[in-house]
Amino acid sequence: MAAVGDSNLAGVQLLGAYSLGLAVPFFFSALFLPEMTGGWKRLRGAGRWLQTAAAVVMVVMGIAIMTGELTTFSYWLLETFPALGRIG
């Protein structure tokens, strides 16, 4: 979009917004690093369980994508929770 915009200013604004979107999470991570390390220590005990749960979710999502059931699931989510259709 920035390369084919109407003006140079529009392109600069779009690229600036994109750069801020990349920079802000890293900035806040650095700013709150001491507080985050305390949370990591608490999660260390649950780490194995969280890794296993994440792996299971990834495998299930992969199977759903290959079989086409992910589309069915997404339609079910939209019918059950209509507010999700207004996000993005």
C-alpha positions as CSV (number, residue, x, y, z in Angstrom):
1,M,0.0,0.0,0.0
2,A,2.8,2.4,0.9
3,A,4.5,2.0,-2.5
4,V,1.3,2.7,-4.6
5,G,-0.2,5.4,-2.4
6,D,-1.4,8.7,-3.7
7,S,1.4,10.7,-2.1
8,N,4.8,10.3,-0.4
9,L,3.3,11.5,2.8
10,A,0.7,8.8,2.9
11,G,3.5,6.2,2.2
12,V,5.6,7.6,5.1
13,Q,2.6,7.6,7.4
14,L,1.8,3.9,6.6
15,L,5.4,2.8,7.0
16,G,5.6,4.8,10.3
17,A,2.5,3.1,11.6
18,Y,3.9,-0.3,10.6
19,S,7.2,0.5,12.3
20,L,5.5,1.5,15.5
21,G,3.5,-1.7,15.4
22,L,6.7,-3.7,15.4
23,A,8.5,-1.6,17.9
24,V,5.9,-1.1,20.6
25,P,5.7,-4.7,21.8
26,F,9.5,-4.9,22.1
27,F,9.7,-1.6,23.9
28,F,7.1,-2.7,26.5
29,S,8.9,-6.1,26.9
30,A,12.1,-4.3,27.7
31,L,10.3,-1.8,30.0
32,F,8.6,-4.5,32.0
33,L,11.4,-7.1,31.9
34,P,11.8,-7.3,35.7
35,E,8.1,-7.9,36.3
36,M,8.1,-10.5,33.4
37,T,10.9,-12.6,35.0
38,G,8.8,-13.1,38.1
39,G,5.9,-14.4,36.0
40,W,8.3,-16.7,34.1
41,K,9.4,-18.2,37.4
42,R,5.9,-19.0,38.3
43,L,5.2,-20.6,34.9
44,R,8.3,-22.7,35.0
45,G,6.5,-25.4,37.0
46,A,3.6,-25.5,34.4
47,G,6.0,-25.4,31.4
48,R,5.9,-29.1,30.5
49,W,2.1,-29.1,30.7
50,L,1.8,-25.9,28.6
51,Q,4.2,-27.3,26.0
52,T,2.2,-30.6,25.7
53,A,-1.1,-28.7,25.5
54,A,0.3,-26.4,22.8
55,A,1.5,-29.4,20.8
56,V,-1.9,-31.1,21.0
57,V,-3.6,-27.9,19.8
58,M,-1.2,-27.6,16.9
59,V,-1.7,-31.2,15.8
60,V,-5.5,-30.8,16.1
61,M,-5.4,-27.6,14.0
62,G,-3.2,-29.3,11.4
63,I,-5.6,-32.2,11.1
64,A,-8.6,-29.8,10.9
65,I,-6.9,-27.8,8.1
66,M,-6.1,-31.0,6.1
67,T,-9.6,-32.3,6.5
68,G,-11.4,-29.0,5.9
69,E,-13.0,-29.1,9.3
70,L,-11.4,-25.8,10.3
71,T,-13.9,-24.0,8.1
72,T,-16.8,-25.8,9.7
73,F,-15.4,-24.9,13.1
74,S,-15.0,-21.3,12.2
75,Y,-18.6,-21.1,11.0
76,W,-19.8,-22.7,14.2
77,L,-17.8,-20.2,16.2
78,L,-19.4,-17.3,14.3
79,E,-22.9,-18.7,14.8
80,T,-22.4,-19.3,18.5
81,F,-20.5,-16.1,19.2
82,P,-21.7,-13.5,16.7
83,A,-19.5,-10.8,18.3
84,L,-16.5,-12.5,16.8
85,G,-17.7,-11.4,13.3
86,R,-17.3,-7.8,14.3
87,I,-13.7,-8.1,15.2
88,G,-11.4,-7.0,12.4
